[in-house]
């Protein structure tokens, strides 16, 4: 029996410094806790970039600052030092990072009469850990976390909507759950109600851009620090994504 493991290469690097690195993550790649079927990005980063040392002199491997779900593509930020991780975690917690996503969404069968062309969605997210799924509710409860996003519909085709989304908070499966609560399903996302899967097992959700304060700046106030801005090209630009890019370029 052939037990040779498949060799994986690091995804394209969009930005790097001694403090952090941003990859253009592909479908099937995990930012942390990789299963046997997923590509382990922290392991690939450790192999390529090595480790730093924490205050106790122990190795500190590249560590995810935020999470993109395994089937999602785009900007994936990793800290390379403990200091950078602490700083960037605080920036994300204080909503100082700007996260823009592109989504191709199945047009609802009942039409769009109740959906504005742009707006803000506010829900309360409950996570079902057993089934690795989130549910977005309108009512606040102690076991739920507030989830906020802003969206705009930039165009539509015969079967799909093209949406640009700014993620304000960062909850488990937030965009997928909030859109599903509105009767909208990202193409390929069977877990959240899509009609059919994608050939590569992915979903049409792409972390298009990410901006965050520079961890290496000498400025004490993170708000006053220069921002690092990164844009992730579509990894497999088929006709649907090309249509999306064509439409958004006219906005």
N, C-alpha and C positions, 0 to 999 in steps of 0.2 A: 504494500500500500504506500502511495506517495504521501509523505507527511511534510513536504517542503512548504514553508509558509510563503505566502505572496509578499513580495517586497513593495512597500509603499513609499512614495516620495512626499516631501513636504509641499503643501499647497503654495501658490504664489505668495511671496511676502510683499505686502502693500506699504508697510512702514516698519522701521526698526530703529531702536536706540539702545543704549545700555540699560534703560529702565523698562522698556516694553517692546512688544512686537505685535503687529496686526497682520493676520493671514486672510487670504480670500478663501474661506472654508468652502469645501464642496459637500455635496450630498453624501451621506454615509460616513461622515467624519464626526467624531465626538470630541467636545472640548474638555470633558471630564467624565470619569466613570464609564469608560468605553466597554461595551459588551464584546463578546467574541466576534460578532458580525460587523462591528464598527471599527473604523480606523482611529487609533489612539493618538490624537494630536499632541498632547503633552509629552508622550513618549518620543514622538518624532522630533519635537522641539528640543527635548533633552539630548537626543542623539546628535542633533545638528549644532546646538548652541551650548551644551553643557549646563552646569548649574552655578549659582552663586552661593554665598554662605549667609546664614542668618546670624543673629547676635550670639547664639550658642555655639557657633562654628560648625553647625550641621548643614549639609547640602540643601539648597533651596531650588527645586526645579521650576521651569516656566509654569505659571499657574493661571488658569482662566480667571478673568476679572468679572465676566458676565457669561451667560449661557446662550448659545444658539442651539435649538433642537437639532438632532442628528439629520433629519431630512431637509433642514433649512440651509441656505447658502449665504455667503457674504462676509462682511467685516467681523472678524473674531479677534478680540483683544486679550493678550496674555501679558502678565507682569513677569519681569525677569529678576526682580529683587523683592525682598520682604517689604522694604520701604515703599517701593512703587505700588505693590499690591495694596498696602494699607491706604495710601493716598488715593489711588484710583477707586477703591471700594467706597471711600468717603465721597468722592465726586459723583459716583453713580447713585449713592444713597441720597445725596442732596440734589439730585436731578440736574447736575452740572454737565452731564454728558448728553449730547444730542444724537438721537438714533433714528435714522430714516430707513424705512422698508418699502420695497415694492411687492405688490401682491397681484396675482391674476386670479380672479374670483369667478366662480360659476354664477351666471345670471339667475336670480331666483325665478321660479316658475310663475309666481304671482305678480311679477313685475316690480318696478322700483317706486311705486307711487308713495310709499311711506318713508322712503330713504332720501334725505337731503344729499345734494351733490358734495357737500363738505360739512364737517362738524366735529364734535367731540363726543366720545363714548366714555361713560363712567359706569363701572360695574364693581361688584364685590366678588372676588374670586375664591372659590372653594376647591381644594385639591383632593382628588381621590388617588392616594398614593398606591393603593392596591392595583389599580388599573392604569396608573400613570396618565391621568386625564384631569383637566380642570373644567370647572363649570362657572359661568359668569351669571351673577344674580343682580337684580336691581336693589335688593334689600340688604342693608348692613347687618352683620352679625359678628359675634366675637371670634368665630372660627373662620372668618373670611377676611381677605386683604383687598384694599381698594386698588382698582386697576383703571388707569386713564390712558387714552390714546386720542390722537387727532387724525382725521383722514380727509382725503379728497378723492373723488372719482375723476380721473383725468381723461377717461375715454371708455368706449365700449365697442364690442364687436357683436356678431350675431349670437354668440354663446357665452361671452365672458365680459367682465368688468375689469378695467385697469385701475388699481388703487395705489396711491402713495400714502404711507402711514408714518406718523411721528409717534414713537413710543415714549410716553412720559414716565410711566412707572415700568418696572421690570418684573412681572410675575410669571409663574410657571405656565407655559403655553398661552400667554396672555392674548396675543393677536388672534390666534386660532380660536380660542374660547370666546372672546368678545365678538368676533365676526359671526361665529356660529349662533350666538345668542340673538343676533340680528337677522338670522335666516340666511347668512352668507357663508359660503364654503369655499376655501382655497382649493384651487385645482389640484387634484391628487391626494388631498388630505382625508383619507377614508376615516380616520379616527374621529374627525369632527364633521362628518356628514357629506363629504364629496361623493359624487356618483361613481367615479372610477379612479383607479390608481394611475400613477405615472410609470413608465417603463423602467426607470432607474430607481423606483421606490421613493423618490423625493416628492416634495410639494412645491408649488409655485410661490414661495415666499423667500425673498432675497433681502438681506441686510445691506442696503445699497450704500449708505454712508454712515460714518461715525466721527464725532468731534468731541474732544476731551482736553482738559487743561494739561499742559506739559508737566510731567512729574519731575523733570530735571530743572525747571525754572527756579530762580532764587527768590521769586516773589512769594511772600508768606500767604497772602490771600489768594486762594485758588481761582476766584472769580477774575482777578486781575492778571492771571498768568496768560501767556500766549496759548492759543488753542492749536492742537494737532488735528488736522482734518484729513480724512481718508475716504476714498471712493472705491468701491469694489465693482469691477466690470462683471457682467453676466458671464458665467463660466462656459455655458453651452448656449450660445445665442441662436436659438432656433427661430422659426417664423413668428411665433407668439411673442417671444421676448423682443424681437426686432420691431414688431408692431407697437409694443409697449414703448420702446425707446423712441420710435418715430413720433408717437403721440405726445409724449412728455417733452420732447424737444421743442414742441410748438407752444408749450405753456408759458 
